[in-house]
Amino acid sequence: MDATRKITWNITQWRTRTLLIVDLGLAAILIALIFLIQAAGTESAPAQPAPGALLYATTFDAFNDEWDLYPGRKSAQVVGGQLQVNIGDTNDGAFTWLDRRFSDFDLTVEATQLAGPDDNGYGVVFRHQDAQHYFHFLISGDGYYQVLRRNGPDLLEDVTTISGWRRSEHINLGQDAPNRLRVVARGDRFTFFVNGHQLELCLGENAIAETCQGGELTDVLIDPTFAHGHIGVAAGTLSQPGALIGFDNLVVVGPEPAPAQ
C-alpha cells in the first residue's frame, strides 16, 4: 500500500470511528433525556401520614401560590381571605386544586354560598389526578348532597354518580349559611360529613337516591380507582347561573385509624 492510500485509509477509518462515537454519544443523551422526562412526569405516591399529623392548613390570607387560580366568568380567586369559586353560566362548574398530593387524609373546610341560586352544587375535590380524573363530594344550597367520580374525558360517559342527591337536615340552607364539610380517606375507603354529622350514601346504578329504592345504603364508600392525588374545592350551577361560593379554614391532617367494626 503506498503512502497516499495509507493516509487516506487511516483518515477514513478515523472519521468512521469518530462518527460512531458521536452517534453512540447522542444515543446515550437521548436515552437519558427520555428517562428524565418520564421520571418528571411520574409522581411518586405520597408517604402515609401519622394519625393526627398536620399535613396542610390555610385561611387563604397569604401563601396562595400553590392553588390553581384563574379569572373569568368561571373563576377561582382569593378575595378578602376566602377562596371564591364563581360560575357565571348555567349547567356549568369549576374547581381549583392544591399543588400537593395526599394519600390518606382527613380534610375539613368551611364552605359558604355567597350569592346565586340555592339549586347549586359545591364542595370538595379529592384524589384529583388531572382535570379528567377525580372524585367530588358536593352539597347544595337547598339541602342535598352527592358523591361523583370522573374517570375520563367524556362528561357523559366518564362521570359516575356514586351516590345521587340525597337530602340532609344537617346542611345549613341558602345564602350566608356556612357548612363545615369533611372527607376522610383511608386507602380505598371514604367517609363524608357535614357539620359534624356522618352522611349515608346510596350505592347502585339504578337506585332512587332519595329513598335508596333499588340501592344499598352505606356510610363507607369503597373505591380503589385513585390511590392518591390532589385535594381541592368546587362549585357548579344547574338551571340558573351566578353561583358564588366561598371556602375558608381548610385543614388536612392524617386520619385516625378506622373505628372497629
C-alpha positions in Angstrom: 0.0 0.0 0.0 1.5 3.4 -1.0 1.8 6.2 1.5 -1.1 8.3 -0.1 -3.6 5.4 0.0 -2.5 4.5 3.5 -3.1 8.1 4.7 -6.5 8.2 3.0 -7.5 4.8 4.5 -6.4 6.0 8.0 -8.4 9.2 7.7 -11.5 7.3 6.5 -11.1 4.9 9.4 -10.7 7.8 11.9 -13.8 9.5 10.5 -15.8 6.3 10.8 -14.8 5.7 14.4 -15.4 9.4 15.2 -18.9 9.3 13.7 -19.6 6.0 15.6 -18.6 7.6 18.9 -20.7 10.7 18.2 -23.7 8.6 17.3 -23.3 6.5 20.4 -22.9 9.7 22.5 -26.1 11.2 21.0 -28.0 8.0 21.6 -26.9 8.0 25.2 -28.0 11.6 25.6 -31.4 10.8 24.1 -31.9 7.8 26.3 -31.0 10.0 29.4 -33.4 12.7 28.3 -36.3 10.2 27.8 -35.6 8.8 31.2 -35.6 12.3 32.8 -38.8 13.3 31.0 -40.6 10.1 32.1 -39.3 10.5 35.7 -40.5 14.1 35.8 -43.9 13.1 34.6 -44.4 10.3 37.1 -45.2 11.5 40.6 -44.3 9.0 43.4 -47.0 8.1 45.9 -47.0 10.3 49.0 -46.0 8.8 52.3 -48.6 7.5 54.6 -49.2 10.2 57.3 -49.2 9.6 61.0 -52.6 9.9 62.7 -53.4 13.5 63.5 -50.3 14.9 61.8 -50.9 18.3 60.3 -50.4 18.0 56.5 -51.7 21.3 55.4 -53.7 24.3 56.7 -54.8 27.6 55.2 -57.0 30.6 55.9 -56.3 31.9 52.4 -54.9 35.2 53.9 -51.5 34.5 52.4 -49.3 31.9 50.6 -51.9 31.0 48.0 -49.4 30.3 45.1 -50.0 26.6 45.4 -53.6 26.9 44.3 -54.7 26.9 40.7 -56.3 30.4 40.5 -57.8 32.0 37.4 -60.2 34.8 36.4 -63.3 34.9 34.1 -67.0 34.1 34.2 -65.9 30.7 35.5 -63.2 31.7 38.1 -61.3 30.7 41.2 -59.8 33.6 43.0 -58.8 34.6 46.6 -61.0 37.6 47.7 -61.0 39.0 51.2 -59.3 36.0 52.8 -61.6 33.5 51.0 -61.1 31.2 48.1 -64.1 32.1 45.9 -65.4 30.0 43.0 -67.8 31.8 40.7 -69.9 30.2 37.9 -71.4 32.7 35.5 -73.3 30.3 33.3 -76.0 27.6 33.7 -75.2 23.9 33.9 -71.5 24.6 34.4 -68.9 24.1 37.0 -65.3 24.9 38.0 -62.8 23.7 40.6 -59.4 24.6 41.9 -56.8 22.3 43.4 -53.8 22.5 45.7 -50.4 21.6 44.2 -49.7 18.9 46.7 -50.6 15.2 46.7 -52.0 13.2 49.6 -52.5 9.5 50.2 -54.7 9.1 53.3 -56.1 12.3 54.7 -58.8 13.9 57.0 -59.9 17.1 55.3 -62.2 19.8 56.7 -63.2 23.1 55.0 -65.8 25.8 55.6 -68.0 26.4 52.6 -70.5 29.3 52.3 -72.9 30.2 49.5 -72.3 33.9 49.0 -74.6 34.6 46.0 -76.7 32.9 43.4 -79.5 30.2 43.4 -79.9 27.6 46.1 -80.2 25.0 43.3 -76.4 24.5 43.0 -73.6 22.2 44.0 -70.4 22.9 45.9 -67.8 21.1 47.9 -64.6 19.1 47.9 -62.5 17.6 45.1 -60.2 14.7 46.3 -57.8 12.1 44.8 -57.5 14.5 41.9 -55.2 13.3 39.1 -55.9 15.9 36.5 -58.9 17.8 35.0 -60.5 14.5 33.9 -59.8 12.1 36.8 -61.0 12.9 40.4 -63.8 12.5 43.0 -66.4 15.1 44.0 -68.3 15.5 47.3 -70.9 18.2 46.9 -73.7 19.7 48.8 -76.4 22.2 47.6 -77.9 25.4 48.9 -81.3 23.6 49.2 -80.0 20.8 51.5 -78.8 17.9 49.3 -75.5 16.1 48.9 -73.9 13.7 46.4 -70.7 11.9 45.5 -69.3 11.7 41.9 -66.3 10.2 40.2 -64.9 11.3 36.9 -62.5 8.9 35.1 -62.0 10.1 31.6 -62.6 13.0 29.1 -66.3 12.5 28.3 -68.6 14.4 30.7 -71.4 11.9 29.9 -69.7 8.6 29.6 -66.9 9.0 32.1 -68.7 10.7 35.0 -70.3 8.2 37.5 -72.8 9.2 40.1 -71.7 7.1 43.0 -74.4 8.4 45.3 -77.1 10.7 43.9 -78.6 13.8 45.5 -79.9 12.9 49.0 -81.4 15.4 51.5 -79.8 16.0 54.8 -81.3 18.0 57.7 -77.8 18.8 58.8 -77.0 21.1 55.8 -77.4 24.8 56.5 -79.6 26.2 53.8 -79.2 29.2 51.5 -77.0 32.2 51.3 -74.5 33.2 54.0 -75.0 29.9 55.9 -71.6 28.3 56.4 -71.3 24.5 56.2 -68.4 22.5 57.6 -67.5 19.8 55.1 -65.3 16.8 55.9 -63.9 14.0 53.9 -61.8 11.2 55.4 -59.8 8.9 53.2 -58.2 5.7 54.4 -56.8 3.7 51.5 -59.8 2.9 49.3 -62.3 3.7 52.0 -64.0 7.2 52.3 -66.4 8.7 54.7 -68.3 12.0 54.4 -69.5 14.5 57.0 -71.4 17.8 57.1 -71.4 20.0 60.2 -70.1 17.1 62.3 -72.7 14.5 61.1 -71.7 11.5 59.0 -73.7 11.1 55.8 -75.1 7.9 54.4 -74.6 7.1 50.7 -76.9 5.2 48.4 -75.0 3.0 46.0 -76.4 1.4 43.0 -76.5 2.3 39.3 -80.3 2.3 39.1 -81.0 3.4 42.7 -83.5 6.1 43.5 -81.1 8.2 45.7 -83.7 9.9 47.9 -85.3 6.7 49.2 -82.4 4.4 48.1 -85.0 2.1 46.5 -83.1 -0.4 44.4 -79.8 0.6 46.0 -77.6 -0.1 49.1 -77.3 2.3 52.0 -73.8 2.6 53.4 -71.8 5.1 55.5 -68.5 4.0 53.9 -67.6 4.2 50.2 -65.1 1.6 49.0 -63.5 2.7 45.7 -59.9 1.8 44.7 -59.9 3.9 41.4 -57.4 6.5 42.6 -54.9 5.7 45.3 -53.7 9.3 45.9 -54.0 12.7 44.4 -54.6 16.4 45.0 -57.4 18.0 47.0 -59.4 21.0 46.0 -62.8 22.8 46.1 -65.5 23.1 43.5 -68.8 24.7 42.6 -71.4 24.3 39.9 -74.7 25.6 38.6 -77.8 23.8 37.3 -80.7 25.7 35.7 -79.7 29.2 37.0 -76.4 31.0 36.7 -74.5 33.1 39.1 -73.3 30.7 41.9 -70.6 32.2 44.1 -69.2 30.0 46.8 -66.6 31.0 49.4 -64.2 28.5 51.0 -62.1 29.1 54.1 -60.2 27.5 57.0 -59.1 24.4 55.1 -57.2 21.8 57.2 -55.8 18.5 56.2 -54.4 16.0 58.9 -53.5 12.4 58.9 -56.7 10.3 59.6 -57.1 8.4 62.8 -57.5 4.6 62.5 -60.9 3.5 61.3 -63.3 2.6 64.1 -63.6 -1.1 64.9 -66.5 -2.8 63.1 
